[in-house]
Amino acid sequence: LMLSGDKRKKDYYDANFEKLLLERLKVYYKNNSISWLSMSVPEYLTTIQNALTFEEDQCQYYLTFEEDQCQYYYEKSKEKMLATTEREMITEHLETLVKNDSSGLYHMINKSEKKDLILFYKLSKRGDQVNQQILGRNYATYIETVGQKIIQDNKDPIEYTKKFLELKSYMDEVVSTCFDNDINFQNQRDNGFKQSLNHFEKSPGFLATYLDF
């Protein structure tokens, strides 16, 4: 496709090529991502990572083709193409993936599947900012949920505090090694613990007992 800076040709490109390209790309990845949801979450994440890499490689190939004439237009198309694929494969399904009982976020943390958590985090950084908000919010909810179980199962101040310290140590490790020490996830971690401890009026006394132990 031979293009120059001529506005007429740019308008033709936008209306007759780019628009159709983005529409077909959206339908393609919408349909495929829905079918891929039958996979486990780690399998789904790996599949969409490969798809995104493929689209990036395709963009780079065409970006270097007839570079002097195409680059100005195709660079903008590249951004829109990647945004479309990210939205259809990540944003549209992230809540479902996170909350998958058998292989989602909670399962990954419980089983210490750090490689999968790292990929989950990296993909959540792509596209809409809401992606990281969803992952971070559910991470905080996980901590609060586990904290509630500790409260229910441990009425002894020493055991109660030990369990919370163990959880805190592991959550620090998850943030550091899997979530790149991201300040947003640090804040979500802290919020999760704050909510857990605030649900139990004896927390201050239990912690004081542990310190005196």
trRosetta pair geometry for C-beta under 8 A, 3 or more apart (Angstrom, degrees):
i j d omega theta_ij theta_ji phi_ij phi_ji
1 13 7.2 113 157 -112 137 102
1 17 6.7 45 -122 -103 163 161
1 66 7.9 -170 64 64 56 153
1 70 6.9 96 78 -103 90 113
2 66 7.2 -115 -104 -172 61 153
2 69 5.8 -38 -153 160 60 153
3 6 8.0 -143 -172 43 64 88
3 9 5.4 165 -140 143 75 127
3 10 7.3 89 -165 -80 117 60
3 13 6.0 25 -108 -67 135 141
3 69 5.2 138 59 161 64 89
3 70 5.8 98 39 -96 115 57
3 72 7.9 -135 114 56 124 98
3 73 5.6 -32 122 4 165 144
4 9 6.1 78 45 50 71 153
4 69 6.3 -48 -78 -142 56 89
5 10 7.5 -2 -168 -46 35 120
5 72 7.3 29 -95 52 77 165
6 9 4.4 70 80 13 104 107
6 10 6.8 -174 93 -12 52 86
7 10 5.4 -54 -145 37 36 114
7 11 6.3 38 156 -21 68 103
8 11 5.9 -53 -150 34 29 110
8 12 6.5 30 150 -18 62 106
9 12 5.4 -51 -148 36 36 114
9 13 6.3 41 151 -23 66 103
10 13 5.6 -52 -149 34 32 114
10 14 6.4 31 153 -18 65 105
10 73 6.6 -161 -125 -94 81 118
11 14 5.8 -53 -146 36 32 111
11 15 6.1 14 162 -6 66 114
12 15 6.3 -66 -140 46 25 100
12 16 5.5 -21 179 21 66 121
12 17 7.6 51 133 -4 68 100
13 16 7.0 -69 -115 52 12 83
13 17 5.1 -40 -157 38 55 121
13 18 6.0 53 147 -17 74 105
13 73 5.5 -30 140 -160 159 150
14 17 7.6 9 -28 51 7 79
14 18 5.2 -34 -133 41 39 127
14 19 6.6 60 156 -33 55 97
15 18 7.8 37 -3 47 16 88
15 19 5.8 -4 -153 0 28 134
16 19 7.1 27 -38 38 9 106
16 20 6.8 -5 174 -7 37 120
17 20 6.3 -72 -153 40 19 104
17 21 6.1 19 157 -21 63 114
18 21 5.5 -56 -144 36 30 115
18 22 6.3 25 161 -16 66 107
18 73 7.8 -127 -60 172 128 103
18 77 5.2 -128 -120 -105 108 109
18 80 7.1 58 -175 71 112 150
19 22 6.2 -59 -149 37 26 106
19 23 6.4 25 154 -18 63 109
20 23 5.7 -56 -146 37 31 112
20 24 6.3 26 159 -14 66 108
21 24 6.2 -63 -150 39 26 105
21 25 6.2 25 154 -20 64 112
21 77 6.9 21 85 -161 148 122
21 81 7.1 -46 136 -91 114 106
22 25 5.5 -53 -142 38 31 114
22 26 6.3 36 156 -24 64 104
22 77 8.0 -135 -58 -151 100 83
22 80 5.8 -48 -97 140 129 117
22 81 6.7 -126 -99 -90 79 61
22 84 5.5 -173 -154 -68 86 156
23 26 5.8 -53 -151 32 28 112
23 27 6.6 23 155 -14 63 106
24 27 5.9 -54 -147 38 33 108
24 28 6.1 36 154 -23 66 108
25 28 5.7 -55 -146 35 29 114
25 29 6.4 8 164 -2 65 109
25 81 6.0 -112 -149 -141 175 81
25 84 5.2 77 108 112 120 142
25 85 6.5 -71 166 -63 113 85
26 29 6.6 -69 -146 46 23 94
26 30 5.9 29 158 -25 64 114
26 84 5.3 -92 -76 -171 82 117
26 88 6.0 169 -147 -63 61 136
27 30 5.6 -55 -140 35 26 115
27 31 6.3 21 163 -14 63 108
28 31 6.4 -67 -157 38 22 104
28 32 6.3 10 156 -9 62 115
29 32 5.5 -53 -132 45 37 109
29 33 5.6 39 166 -23 70 108
29 51 7.1 130 -118 160 109 144
29 84 7.3 132 40 134 138 87
29 85 5.2 169 -73 -128 170 69
29 88 4.1 109 109 97 109 143
29 89 5.5 -70 176 -50 118 97
30 33 6.3 -56 -142 35 20 106
30 34 6.7 21 156 -19 57 108
30 88 4.9 -95 -71 -149 64 123
30 92 7.5 10 -121 56 78 174
31 34 6.0 -59 -154 33 29 111
31 35 6.7 21 154 -12 64 107
32 35 5.8 -60 -151 40 35 107
32 36 6.1 34 153 -22 69 109
32 51 7.6 151 116 -109 143 153
32 89 8.0 -19 89 -94 98 101
33 36 5.4 -53 -143 37 34 114
33 37 7.0 54 153 -40 61 91
33 48 7.0 44 -111 -92 98 116
33 88 5.6 173 1 144 146 86
33 89 4.6 -158 -95 -110 133 64
33 92 6.9 95 111 73 149 123
33 93 6.1 -152 159 -19 119 143
34 37 5.9 -38 -163 4 34 117
35 38 6.6 -35 176 6 49 110
36 39 5.4 -27 -179 9 67 118
36 43 8.0 -155 -174 119 91 91
36 44 5.2 122 145 -125 104 86
36 47 5.4 -159 -147 97 137 153
36 48 7.2 140 121 -53 162 91
37 44 6.6 39 -104 -107 39 139
37 93 6.4 -140 -90 -145 114 140
37 96 6.9 -11 -140 124 126 140
39 43 3.8 -121 171 95 122 121
39 44 4.6 160 79 -58 116 78
39 47 6.7 121 31 -8 168 140
40 43 4.6 91 55 10 79 106
40 44 6.9 -144 92 -8 39 88
40 100 8.0 141 -161 144 55 151
40 102 7.2 -99 -126 109 90 104
40 103 4.2 162 -165 -95 93 179
41 44 5.5 -53 -144 36 33 114
41 45 6.2 34 158 -21 67 105
41 97 5.2 120 -129 -162 108 88
41 100 5.1 178 -53 50 120 150
41 103 4.2 -178 17 116 96 101
41 104 5.2 127 -47 -90 157 49
41 107 7.8 142 31 58 133 126
41 108 7.6 -90 88 -47 135 116
41 116 7.4 85 106 -176 99 128
41 120 7.8 19 153 -91 117 113
42 45 5.7 -54 -145 36 31 111
42 46 6.4 30 157 -17 65 106
42 103 6.3 -102 -2 175 85 122
42 108 7.8 137 -63 -92 101 112
42 113 7.2 -89 -75 159 132 143
42 116 4.5 -67 -101 -117 107 124
42 119 7.5 88 -138 64 73 140
43 46 5.8 -56 -148 38 31 110
43 47 6.2 33 153 -22 64 108
44 47 5.7 -57 -149 35 30 113
44 48 6.4 18 159 -11 66 106
44 93 8.0 -110 167 124 142 143
44 97 6.5 -138 90 -116 144 119
45 48 6.2 -59 -145 40 28 101
45 49 6.2 33 154 -23 63 108
45 97 7.6 112 -62 -165 93 142
45 116 6.9 121 51 -153 151 80
45 119 5.0 110 146 128 134 123
45 120 6.2 -69 -112 -79 152 63
45 123 6.0 -143 -149 -7 96 155
46 49 5.6 -54 -147 34 30 114
46 50 6.5 31 154 -18 63 105
46 119 7.1 -14 -71 -175 65 161
47 50 5.9 -57 -154 35 30 110
47 51 6.4 29 150 -19 65 106
48 51 5.2 -48 -143 36 40 115
48 52 6.2 43 155 -21 68 102
48 89 4.3 155 -138 167 127 132
48 90 6.8 149 152 -64 152 78
48 123 6.9 75 96 -137 118 141
49 52 5.8 -54 -148 36 30 110
49 53 6.4 32 152 -19 63 106
49 119 6.6 -67 -57 -159 145 114
49 123 6.5 -97 -78 -81 91 116
50 53 5.6 -53 -148 36 32 113
50 54 6.4 38 151 -23 64 104
51 54 5.6 -51 -151 32 32 115
51 55 6.6 29 153 -16 64 104
51 85 6.8 -160 131 -173 107 127
51 89 6.6 178 80 -96 139 163
52 55 5.8 -53 -148 37 33 109
52 56 6.3 35 152 -19 65 105
52 82 7.3 68 -151 -142 90 88
52 85 6.1 158 -102 123 74 131
52 86 7.1 59 -110 -79 121 77
52 89 7.4 -143 -57 69 99 152
52 126 7.3 -11 -140 -173 157 170
53 56 5.7 -54 -147 37 32 113
53 57 6.3 32 154 -19 65 106
54 57 5.8 -57 -150 36 29 110
54 58 6.4 30 152 -20 64 106
55 58 5.5 -51 -146 35 34 113
55 59 6.3 37 153 -21 65 103
55 81 6.2 -165 179 141 119 111
55 82 6.3 154 120 -95 126 70
55 85 5.4 -155 -13 -25 172 167
56 59 5.7 -52 -149 34 31 112
56 60 6.4 30 153 -19 64 106
56 82 6.8 50 -81 -97 79 118
57 60 5.7 -55 -148 37 32 111
57 61 6.4 37 152 -25 64 103
58 61 5.7 -52 -151 30 32 114
58 62 6.6 16 158 -6 65 106
59 62 6.3 -65 -150 44 29 99
59 63 5.9 35 152 -30 66 112
59 74 7.5 161 -161 163 77 103
59 77 7.9 -172 -131 103 101 87
59 78 4.2 98 -162 -125 132 103
59 81 6.3 177 -83 71 119 141
59 82 7.2 -33 -40 -49 157 102
60 63 5.4 -52 -141 32 30 118
60 64 6.7 19 162 -11 63 105
61 64 6.5 -71 -161 38 26 99
61 65 6.7 27 146 -28 64 110
62 65 5.1 -50 -146 26 43 119
62 70 7.2 -100 159 139 82 147
62 74 5.9 -149 121 -155 102 147
63 67 7.2 40 149 -113 55 84
63 70 7.5 -157 -137 109 35 109
63 71 6.2 65 -166 -119 74 79
63 74 5.4 -170 -101 113 66 129
63 75 6.7 78 -128 -77 112 68
63 78 6.5 11 -73 -62 120 140
64 67 5.6 -21 -152 -73 40 109
65 70 6.5 1 89 43 74 154
66 69 4.8 -42 157 49 104 107
66 70 4.8 83 93 -9 97 117
67 70 6.6 -78 -123 50 19 89
67 71 5.1 28 -170 -47 66 116
68 71 7.1 -11 -99 4 10 110
70 73 6.1 -79 -167 52 54 99
70 74 4.9 30 154 -15 94 123
71 74 5.9 -65 -129 45 26 101
71 75 5.8 36 171 -31 67 105
72 75 6.5 -54 -154 22 18 111
72 76 7.6 8 151 -7 52 105
73 76 6.2 -65 -166 36 37 106
73 77 6.4 31 145 -16 71 109
74 77 5.1 -53 -146 40 44 115
74 78 6.1 56 151 -31 71 97
75 78 5.6 -44 -151 25 31 117
75 79 7.1 32 152 -17 59 100
76 79 5.9 -50 -156 31 36 111
76 80 6.7 29 150 -12 65 108
77 80 5.7 -61 -150 43 36 109
77 81 5.9 39 153 -25 71 107
78 81 5.7 -54 -143 34 28 112
78 82 6.4 21 161 -12 64 107
79 82 6.3 -60 -149 39 26 105
79 83 6.2 27 154 -19 63 111
80 83 5.6 -55 -144 38 31 114
80 84 6.3 36 155 -23 65 105
81 84 5.8 -55 -152 32 29 113
81 85 6.6 21 155 -12 64 106
82 85 5.9 -55 -145 39 34 107
82 86 6.1 34 156 -19 67 109
83 86 5.8 -56 -144 39 28 111
83 87 6.2 30 157 -21 63 108
83 127 6.5 126 -140 -119 59 80
84 87 5.9 -57 -148 34 26 110
84 88 6.4 16 160 -11 63 110
85 88 6.1 -61 -145 41 30 105
85 89 5.9 1 168 4 68 118
86 89 6.5 -71 -133 50 21 93
86 90 5.1 -25 -174 25 65 122
86 91 6.8 60 136 -13 74 100
86 126 4.9 -133 -133 138 129 106
86 127 3.4 -174 141 -67 128 119
86 128 7.6 166 125 -4 112 72
87 90 7.1 -54 -98 53 11 82
87 91 4.8 -31 -142 36 53 126
87 92 6.4 69 155 -30 62 96
87 127 5.8 168 -65 -148 58 134
87 128 6.7 74 -102 -21 83 111
88 91 7.8 21 -19 48 14 87
88 92 5.7 -5 -147 5 32 136
89 92 7.4 57 -5 38 8 103
89 93 7.1 -47 179 26 32 120
90 93 7.0 -111 -164 50 13 84
90 94 5.8 29 168 -63 64 105
90 123 5.7 -163 -114 161 124 100
90 124 7.2 174 -173 -101 123 41
90 126 6.1 142 -12 81 171 103
90 127 5.4 163 71 24 133 148
90 131 5.9 2 145 -112 116 136
91 94 6.0 -31 -131 -10 25 117
91 127 5.5 -125 -42 133 111 143
91 128 4.9 59 -99 28 136 124
91 130 6.6 70 -137 73 105 109
91 131 5.8 -90 -93 -72 75 99
93 96 5.0 -60 -167 46 70 116
93 97 5.6 71 135 -27 90 104
94 97 5.6 -57 -145 38 33 111
94 98 6.1 34 158 -21 68 106
94 124 6.8 100 -138 -111 134 89
94 131 5.5 -173 -83 -132 167 78
94 134 5.1 103 119 90 124 154
94 135 7.1 -77 177 -53 121 86
95 98 5.9 -53 -145 35 28 112
95 99 6.3 4 163 1 63 115
95 134 5.7 -104 -78 -156 74 135
96 99 6.4 -74 -145 49 24 96
96 100 6.8 51 152 -57 62 87
97 100 5.8 -26 -157 -15 33 116
97 104 6.0 153 156 -120 47 96
97 105 8.0 86 124 -34 72 86
97 120 7.9 -177 134 -130 123 103
98 104 5.4 79 163 -173 21 119
98 105 4.6 6 -157 -17 71 122
98 134 6.2 -157 -20 146 155 102
98 135 6.3 -157 -99 -103 130 61
98 138 4.8 125 166 39 135 174
99 104 5.6 -65 78 180 8 173
99 105 7.5 -9 -65 23 33 103
99 138 7.1 -125 -67 -129 78 141
100 103 5.4 -26 118 61 127 68
100 104 3.3 149 53 -49 76 106
100 107 7.3 -55 99 8 85 128
101 104 6.7 22 -30 16 15 113
101 106 7.7 -20 -134 59 44 123
101 107 7.3 95 158 -47 32 117
102 107 6.4 29 145 -73 23 157
103 107 5.2 -94 -123 77 20 154
103 108 7.5 56 178 -52 53 84
104 107 5.6 101 52 17 49 104
104 108 7.0 -93 126 -7 30 98
105 108 5.8 -59 -149 35 29 111
105 109 6.4 22 159 -14 66 106
105 117 7.9 84 -138 -113 68 86
105 120 6.9 142 -98 -177 83 162
105 135 7.1 168 -97 -143 140 75
105 138 5.5 99 60 124 163 127
105 139 6.9 -110 177 -78 138 67
105 142 6.6 -119 126 -59 110 139
106 109 6.0 -59 -149 39 30 106
106 110 6.1 30 155 -19 67 110
106 142 5.5 -176 -100 -115 81 113
106 145 7.9 -27 -117 70 125 148
107 110 5.7 -57 -143 39 29 111
107 111 6.0 5 165 1 66 115
107 113 7.5 9 123 13 77 132
108 111 6.3 -70 -141 50 22 95
108 113 4.3 -92 -146 58 73 109
108 116 5.0 -129 -127 94 124 120
108 117 5.1 152 150 -66 131 89
108 120 6.9 175 48 -17 176 149
109 112 7.4 23 -173 -76 31 40
109 113 8.0 -68 -43 35 20 78
109 117 7.0 88 -75 -90 66 132
109 139 8.0 138 -67 -130 145 77
109 142 6.0 81 43 171 161 154
109 174 6.4 7 -126 -111 97 150
113 116 4.3 4 134 30 112 118
113 117 6.3 137 94 -23 70 90
114 117 5.3 -54 -143 38 37 114
114 118 6.2 42 156 -24 68 101
114 174 7.7 -146 -112 -119 89 67
114 177 6.0 -23 -155 120 131 121
114 178 5.4 -129 -151 -79 78 108
115 118 5.8 -52 -152 31 29 113
115 119 6.7 25 151 -13 62 105
116 119 5.7 -55 -150 39 35 110
116 120 6.2 42 150 -25 67 104
117 120 5.4 -48 -145 33 33 117
117 121 6.4 34 155 -19 64 104
117 174 6.7 -81 164 -153 160 94
117 178 3.9 -14 117 -156 119 139
117 179 7.5 -63 153 -50 105 76
118 121 5.8 -56 -152 36 29 111
118 122 6.3 28 153 -18 65 108
118 177 7.6 -69 -76 139 107 71
118 178 5.1 -118 -69 -141 66 67
119 122 5.7 -53 -143 37 33 111
119 123 6.2 26 160 -14 66 107
120 123 6.3 -64 -151 40 24 104
120 124 6.3 24 153 -22 62 111
120 135 6.7 153 149 -129 102 134
120 178 8.0 12 53 174 100 111
121 124 5.7 -58 -147 34 29 112
121 125 6.8 33 154 -26 62 102
121 135 6.9 156 -105 154 59 157
121 178 6.0 145 -17 152 140 76
121 179 5.0 -164 -116 -109 148 62
121 180 6.8 172 141 -1 142 98
121 182 7.6 -169 -164 -12 125 140
121 185 7.9 -22 -126 -61 121 152
122 125 5.9 -54 -161 24 32 114
122 126 7.6 32 146 -22 60 100
123 126 5.7 -49 -162 22 45 114
123 131 7.8 -115 125 174 66 141
124 131 4.3 -178 -162 145 68 105
124 132 5.1 118 143 -82 107 60
124 134 7.4 -142 -142 64 118 94
124 135 4.5 -19 -130 -17 163 147
125 131 7.2 -133 -50 95 13 126
125 132 6.2 47 -92 -68 54 115
126 131 7.1 -14 65 60 53 169
127 131 5.8 86 78 -25 100 140
128 131 5.5 123 77 -21 76 92
129 132 6.3 -50 -170 35 56 103
129 133 6.6 58 138 -20 74 107
130 133 5.1 -57 -150 39 44 119
130 134 6.2 49 152 -26 74 100
131 134 5.9 -55 -155 30 28 110
131 135 6.6 18 154 -10 63 107
132 135 5.7 -54 -143 42 37 108
132 136 5.8 35 158 -18 69 111
132 182 7.9 -125 -158 166 128 156
132 184 6.3 54 151 102 122 155
133 136 5.9 -58 -140 43 25 109
133 137 6.0 27 160 -21 63 110
134 137 6.0 -56 -143 35 23 109
134 138 6.4 15 160 -10 60 110
135 138 6.1 -64 -150 41 27 105
135 139 6.3 33 151 -26 64 107
136 139 5.4 -52 -147 31 32 116
136 140 6.6 32 155 -17 65 101
136 184 5.4 -67 -102 140 155 103
136 185 5.5 -129 -115 -93 98 67
136 187 7.9 23 -174 73 131 88
136 188 4.2 -160 -179 -55 92 156
137 140 5.9 -53 -154 35 32 110
137 141 6.5 33 148 -19 64 107
137 188 6.8 -117 -78 -132 29 127
138 141 5.2 -49 -145 37 39 116
138 142 6.4 51 151 -28 65 97
139 142 5.6 -46 -154 26 32 116
139 143 7.0 31 150 -15 61 101
139 179 7.9 36 -114 -73 165 151
139 185 6.3 -6 87 -142 163 92
139 188 5.2 71 81 127 109 134
139 189 7.0 -45 135 -71 114 67
139 192 7.1 -99 124 -48 66 144
140 143 5.8 -53 -155 34 36 111
140 144 6.4 34 150 -17 67 107
140 188 4.1 -113 -55 -178 106 86
140 189 7.0 -127 -95 -70 74 22
140 191 5.0 -11 -139 84 135 105
140 192 3.8 -159 -155 -63 62 97
140 195 7.4 81 167 15 102 134
141 144 5.5 -54 -146 39 34 113
141 145 6.1 38 154 -23 67 106
141 192 7.0 -103 -28 -113 16 107
142 145 5.8 -57 -149 35 28 111
142 146 6.4 21 157 -12 65 106
142 192 7.1 -15 65 -139 61 148
143 146 6.0 -57 -145 41 29 105
143 147 6.0 34 153 -23 64 111
143 167 7.2 127 -143 161 82 120
143 171 6.0 45 -101 -105 118 149
143 189 6.4 122 -53 -143 160 55
143 192 2.9 76 71 145 127 140
143 193 6.0 -60 155 -53 132 62
143 196 6.5 -102 137 -33 82 131
144 147 5.5 -55 -146 37 29 116
144 148 6.5 35 154 -24 63 102
144 192 4.9 -121 -40 -155 77 77
144 195 4.7 -21 -108 92 120 122
144 196 5.1 -161 -128 -63 55 86
144 199 8.0 102 -162 -17 93 137
145 148 5.8 -50 -153 29 30 112
145 149 6.9 29 150 -16 61 102
146 149 5.6 -53 -155 34 37 112
146 150 6.6 42 147 -22 66 101
146 167 6.0 166 122 -132 128 137
146 196 7.8 -30 76 -105 64 144
147 150 5.5 -50 -151 31 36 114
147 151 6.6 38 151 -20 65 102
147 164 7.0 50 -125 -113 88 93
147 167 7.0 169 -80 120 74 167
147 192 7.1 162 -12 154 133 84
147 193 6.7 155 -81 -122 146 49
147 195 7.6 134 65 89 149 76
147 196 2.7 -28 131 -138 159 142
147 197 7.2 -78 -174 -43 139 56
147 199 7.5 124 119 37 112 126
148 151 5.6 -52 -152 33 34 114
148 152 6.4 31 152 -17 66 106
148 196 6.4 -124 -46 -131 61 87
148 199 6.5 -22 -98 90 86 159
149 152 5.6 -54 -146 38 34 111
149 153 5.9 13 162 -6 69 116
150 153 6.3 -68 -137 47 24 98
150 154 5.6 -25 180 24 65 120
150 160 6.6 112 157 -147 97 66
150 163 4.6 175 -139 119 118 133
150 164 6.0 132 146 -67 160 76
150 167 6.9 -91 -54 -26 148 145
150 196 7.7 40 47 -179 116 130
151 154 7.1 -73 -118 52 13 81
151 160 7.3 52 -108 -141 46 111
151 196 7.3 -171 -33 -178 120 88
151 199 6.7 -105 -35 97 171 109
151 200 4.8 -152 -129 -72 131 137
154 159 4.6 -141 -152 111 117 104
154 160 4.2 165 121 -83 116 68
154 163 5.6 180 -15 7 164 145
155 160 7.1 21 -132 -57 4 120
156 159 4.3 60 76 21 109 108
156 160 6.2 -177 81 -16 51 89
157 160 5.6 -58 -142 37 25 117
157 161 6.2 19 163 -15 64 109
157 202 8.0 -112 -96 148 92 114
157 205 7.2 -92 -111 121 129 77
157 206 4.0 -164 -134 -141 87 75
157 207 7.9 -127 -168 -31 101 22
157 209 3.9 16 140 80 157 141
157 210 5.9 -145 147 -49 95 80
158 161 6.2 -61 -150 38 25 104
158 162 6.3 26 154 -19 63 109
158 209 7.0 -98 -58 122 67 106
158 210 5.8 140 -111 -104 53 82
158 213 5.6 104 -103 -100 108 158
159 162 5.6 -54 -144 36 32 113
159 163 6.3 33 158 -21 66 105
160 163 6.1 -61 -155 33 25 109
160 164 6.7 18 153 -13 62 108
160 206 5.1 -46 86 -175 137 144
160 210 7.9 -122 73 -59 83 124
161 164 5.7 -56 -148 38 35 110
161 165 6.2 34 154 -19 68 107
161 206 5.8 -179 -54 144 99 98
161 207 5.8 135 -108 -103 122 55
161 209 7.6 -169 -23 75 139 87
161 210 3.7 -50 52 -70 169 156
162 165 5.8 -58 -148 38 30 110
162 166 6.3 32 154 -20 65 106
162 210 7.6 -176 -42 -131 67 130
163 166 5.7 -53 -149 35 31 113
163 167 6.4 31 152 -18 64 105
164 167 5.6 -52 -147 37 33 112
164 168 6.2 36 152 -22 66 105
164 193 7.8 102 -167 -142 104 103
164 196 7.8 169 -124 118 110 135
164 197 7.8 72 -142 -81 147 98
165 168 5.5 -49 -144 35 33 114
165 169 6.4 37 154 -22 63 104
166 169 5.8 -53 -149 33 30 112
166 170 6.5 24 155 -14 64 107
167 170 5.9 -60 -150 39 31 107
167 171 6.1 27 156 -16 67 110
168 171 5.8 -58 -143 40 29 108
168 172 6.3 35 155 -23 64 104
168 193 6.6 48 -98 -101 97 142
169 172 5.8 -52 -151 32 29 114
169 173 6.7 30 150 -19 61 105
170 173 5.5 -54 -154 34 35 114
170 174 6.5 38 149 -22 67 102
171 174 5.4 -45 -146 32 38 114
171 175 6.5 38 155 -17 65 102
171 189 5.2 149 154 -145 121 116
171 192 7.7 -148 -148 75 156 135
171 193 7.7 -176 70 -54 161 111
172 175 5.9 -56 -151 37 31 109
172 176 6.1 25 154 -16 65 113
172 189 7.5 115 -80 175 50 157
173 176 5.7 -60 -143 41 29 109
173 177 5.8 -4 172 7 69 115
174 177 6.8 -67 -127 50 19 87
174 178 5.0 -30 -168 31 61 124
174 179 6.6 41 140 -2 72 106
175 178 7.2 -38 -78 54 9 82
175 179 4.9 -48 -142 54 47 119
175 181 6.2 72 142 -109 86 42
175 182 7.2 -123 -164 42 85 71
175 185 5.1 175 -129 120 95 113
175 186 5.8 99 -170 -81 147 65
175 189 5.6 -53 -61 -43 137 149
176 179 7.7 32 3 53 14 77
176 181 5.3 27 -119 -74 54 87
179 182 4.9 -87 152 19 95 107
179 185 4.2 -56 151 69 151 172
181 185 8.0 -167 180 66 15 111
181 186 7.0 23 -174 -54 58 115
182 185 4.3 70 75 14 102 106
182 186 6.8 -165 94 -11 50 83
183 186 5.2 -48 -147 33 37 118
183 187 6.4 39 153 -20 66 102
184 187 5.8 -53 -153 35 31 111
184 188 6.5 30 149 -17 64 105
185 188 5.3 -46 -140 38 40 113
185 189 6.2 49 154 -24 65 100
186 189 5.7 -51 -151 32 29 115
186 190 6.5 26 152 -15 63 107
187 190 5.7 -55 -148 38 32 110
187 191 6.2 34 153 -21 66 107
188 191 5.6 -52 -144 37 32 113
188 192 6.4 39 154 -25 64 103
189 192 5.8 -55 -154 30 29 113
189 193 6.8 21 154 -11 63 105
190 193 6.0 -57 -151 39 33 107
190 194 6.2 36 151 -23 66 108
191 194 5.5 -53 -145 36 32 115
191 195 6.3 32 157 -19 66 104
192 195 6.0 -56 -150 35 27 108
192 196 6.5 28 153 -19 62 107
193 196 5.6 -54 -147 35 34 114
193 197 6.2 25 160 -13 69 109
194 197 6.2 -61 -145 41 26 104
194 198 6.1 25 158 -20 63 113
195 198 5.8 -58 -143 37 27 112
195 199 6.7 35 156 -30 61 103
196 199 6.0 -59 -163 21 30 112
196 200 7.6 -4 154 3 61 107
197 200 6.4 -75 -158 45 38 95
197 203 4.5 116 -164 -156 85 166
198 203 7.7 -60 -67 17 22 151
200 203 4.7 105 90 -45 99 97
200 206 7.9 -10 129 7 126 138
202 205 5.1 -62 -166 50 70 113
202 206 5.5 74 135 -29 90 103
203 206 5.7 -58 -142 37 29 111
203 207 6.3 27 162 -18 65 107
204 207 5.9 -58 -149 37 29 110
204 208 6.4 29 154 -19 64 107
205 208 5.6 -54 -148 36 32 113
205 209 6.4 36 153 -21 65 104
206 209 5.6 -52 -150 34 32 113
206 210 6.5 33 152 -21 64 104
207 210 5.6 -52 -150 33 34 113
207 211 6.5 33 152 -19 65 104
208 211 5.8 -54 -149 35 33 111
208 212 6.5 24 154 -12 64 109
209 212 5.9 -64 -151 41 31 106
209 213 6.5 52 147 -49 64 96
210 213 5.3 -35 -154 -1 36 123
